[in-house]
Amino acid sequence: MVAEPVGAALNFLQKSYDNVTDAVLTQLYKAVDLVSQWTPNLFGSQPQIAENNAFQSGSERLIDRIRAHKYAVAVLGTALSTAVGIGAYSLYQSSELAAKRRRLSRRKRRVPKLANGARKDVVLVVGSPTEPFTRLLALDFEKRGFIVYLTILDDKDLRYTQSNPITDDINYLNLAGNQDLVYLLAKFHLLLQTPVVPIKGAEEHHLKLSAVVFAPNLYFPLGPLENFSPASWDRVMSRMNLYTRLLTLGFLPLVRDQQSKVIVIVPNIVNSLLLAYHGPEAVFQGGVKNLFAVLSKELAPQGVSVSQVRLGNLHLSAQTSRSRVSAMVEAEIRSWNSELQDLYGAQFLNQQAKTAPASSNLSSLNLLAGLHYLLFDMIFREGLNPAVVYYGSGARMYERLSALVPQLVLRIFV
């Protein structure tokens, strides 16, 4: 499991940071001293070679600028050393985690069954069955031996599950329509409290809600903020409204009673970098991160584990070629009015070309398998999970860099 660096990891980071900072500043001071030796008249001496006047005047101006902006130079040096330190630490951590994941991947992860072979561990997946990632999560949990309940969020989800059943072994919790959410959660809670007899004559047992996993929302409209209608924003925020309603209408008593692990999966890169033309996604993901960060602090004293898995690069549709992405972007631009095309078209096209995914199907499948392992380990980990867990390349780095590096520098790359 990828947890927050503590103990030795923090010492390593601090040592790397100090060493790199000292090295950068030492070289900077050496450069200033070297230039000052070339221009002795700056310190009261007369120039020895008249032919070097032009060179001396240029170097004098350089030294004057350095001395006039010495604090800015120090800050810049510190920022650069910090970035280098984070990069070095990330490489170190990546190698350590890769070795750990290889060791863990050899271990089979199967839910323990009762003596009579019955299942008792339940996972509730909160997400839309129309989204491929959510279906993959539900299927993997079921194959590992969980009793899976998947939510139906609206009428579209209901129609989809009726015409495209995922598997007969997945159950559904219908939250669509005008049904009373308090009643639905109470009914689900009662199901968990009702004794189960798997076969005639067998000993009865109770189901256990081991985890509630909030699947990520991966599909958001793109474009300039002024191009989104109020209805578009309402659709984007409907998932957030569901989360807040769950928290206030009976979800938390259920989790407390069952001592369930709560895990929310949040794509992290767009929200960390606040990419232009990704306004709805940045607002939604930022809201989810903040909401569950507060919830984690409130429930931890009660012994309830609430964790975020912040995802980095995890391209589930890696088969989409860059040419196809470019065609989709151009089609999106053509749907705008002429004024918006003139104002934003070129910038939008350029940014989407830079951020288009370019990973292989094999690497995506390996990352997805690793995510399944991570979730399984978090569910069966004794005690509280870390409040934040990072998974996927760039998940931690982009978040850290966006907090340290000026936005002016980030704009060069994104």
Rosetta blueprint (number, residue, H / E / L):
1 M L
2 V L
3 A L
4 E L
5 P L
6 V L
7 G L
8 A H
9 A H
10 L H
11 N H
12 F H
13 L H
14 Q H
15 K H
16 S H
17 Y H
18 D H
19 N H
20 V H
21 T H
22 D H
23 A H
24 V H
25 L H
26 T H
27 Q H
28 L H
29 Y H
30 K H
31 A H
32 V H
33 D H
34 L H
35 V H
36 S H
37 Q H
38 W H
39 T L
40 P H
41 N H
42 L H
43 F H
44 G L
45 S L
46 Q L
47 P L
48 Q L
49 I L
50 A H
51 E H
52 N H
53 N H
54 A H
55 F H
56 Q H
57 S H
58 G H
59 S H
60 E H
61 R H
62 L H
63 I H
64 D H
65 R H
66 I H
67 R H
68 A H
69 H L
70 K H
71 Y H
72 A H
73 V H
74 A H
75 V H
76 L H
77 G H
78 T H
79 A H
80 L H
81 S H
82 T H
83 A H
84 V H
85 G H
86 I H
87 G H
88 A H
89 Y H
90 S H
91 L H
92 Y H
93 Q H
94 S H
95 S H
96 E H
97 L H
98 A H
99 A H
100 K H
101 R H
102 R H
103 R H
104 L H
105 S H
106 R L
107 R L
108 K L
109 R L
110 R L
111 V L
112 P L
113 K L
114 L L
115 A L
116 N L
117 G L
118 A L
119 R L
120 K L
121 D E
122 V E
123 V E
124 L E
125 V E
126 V E
127 G L
128 S L
129 P L
130 T L
131 E L
132 P H
133 F H
134 T H
135 R H
136 L H
137 L H
138 A H
139 L H
140 D H
141 F H
142 E H
143 K H
144 R L
145 G L
146 F L
147 I E
148 V E
149 Y E
150 L E
151 T E
152 I E
153 L L
154 D L
155 D H
156 K H
157 D H
158 L H
159 R H
160 Y H
161 T H
162 Q H
163 S H
164 N L
165 P L
166 I L
167 T L
168 D L
169 D L
170 I E
171 N E
172 Y E
173 L E
174 N E
175 L L
176 A L
177 G L
178 N L
179 Q L
180 D L
181 L H
182 V H
183 Y H
184 L H
185 L H
186 A H
187 K H
188 F H
189 H H
190 L H
191 L H
192 L H
193 Q H
194 T L
195 P L
196 V E
197 V L
198 P L
199 I L
200 K L
201 G L
202 A L
203 E L
204 E L
205 H E
206 H L
207 L L
208 K E
209 L E
210 S E
211 A E
212 V E
213 V E
214 F E
215 A L
216 P L
217 N L
218 L L
219 Y L
220 F L
221 P L
222 L L
223 G L
224 P L
225 L H
226 E H
227 N H
228 F L
229 S L
230 P H
231 A H
232 S H
233 W H
234 D H
235 R H
236 V H
237 M H
238 S H
239 R H
240 M H
241 N H
242 L H
243 Y H
244 T H
245 R H
246 L H
247 L H
248 T H
249 L L
250 G L
251 F H
252 L H
253 P H
254 L H
255 V H
256 R H
257 D H
258 Q H
259 Q L
260 S L
261 K E
262 V E
263 I E
264 V E
265 I E
266 V E
267 P E
268 N L
269 I H
270 V H
271 N H
272 S H
273 L H
274 L L
275 L L
276 A L
277 Y L
278 H L
279 G H
280 P H
281 E H
282 A H
283 V H
284 F H
285 Q H
286 G H
287 G H
288 V H
289 K H
290 N H
291 L H
292 F H
293 A H
294 V H
295 L H
296 S H
297 K H
298 E H
299 L H
300 A H
301 P H
302 Q H
303 G L
304 V L
305 S L
306 V E
307 S E
308 Q E
309 V E
310 R E
311 L E
312 G L
313 N E
314 L L
315 H L
316 L L
317 S L
318 A L
319 Q L
320 T L
321 S L
322 R H
323 S H
324 R H
325 V H
326 S H
327 A H
328 M H
329 V H
330 E H
331 A H
332 E H
333 I H
334 R H
335 S L
336 W L
337 N L
338 S H
339 E H
340 L H
341 Q H
342 D H
343 L H
344 Y H
345 G H
346 A H
347 Q H
348 F H
349 L H
350 N H
351 Q H
352 Q H
353 A H
354 K H
355 T H
356 A L
357 P L
358 A L
359 S L
360 S L
361 N H
362 L H
363 S H
364 S H
365 L H
366 N H
367 L H
368 L H
369 A H
370 G H
371 L H
372 H H
373 Y H
374 L H
375 L H
376 F H
377 D H
378 M H
379 I H
380 F H
381 R L
382 E L
383 G L
384 L L
385 N L
386 P L
387 A L
388 V E
389 V E
390 Y E
391 Y E
392 G L
393 S E
394 G L
395 A H
396 R H
397 M H
398 Y H
399 E H
400 R H
401 L H
402 S H
403 A H
404 L H
405 V L
406 P L
407 Q H
408 L H
409 V H
410 L H
411 R H
412 I H
413 F H
414 V L
